[in-house]
Amino acid sequence: MFSDDLPHQPVPLTDPGPLPVPESVERAEMRSVLLRHVSNGGNCRSCGRPPDHTGMCWAARVAYERLASEWGK
């Protein structure tokens, strides 16, 4: 079979970019970040960063805010 035998497949003119991550996958990843990044009075066990005023390291705080922003949706 030669390439001339194949039906013509139009090529998109623009690259649509990467596909968005499904919501269920993103939520599962954010939950796993929250479970890994725990600080019990000291630095985070996973990344070693000190906690902020909320008692969470930066990664845990971002994961928490992402999950909380999607809570009512």
Steps between C-alpha positions, in 0.01 A plus 500: 500500500634838401418837648315587180256216572388650832209743501602861546507599867480876553761637737378757754639846431552583866631290784224474762763444771493241774168355603369620836544267795169334592348638820498162673874453436584849624294457817668165572843658455413790732379253765826305477698825537306580817574154639873520422570858614442493873673721758456403861639804676816504285596499136304299245588130491492491120661823376670629817348849477382676814126544550334837445244668726245229415727219617546361148797511265466677167413186300233388746350850508473513119342153488253595774399822323449318169279240664308763697438713188331202330299397808164649403518414130 
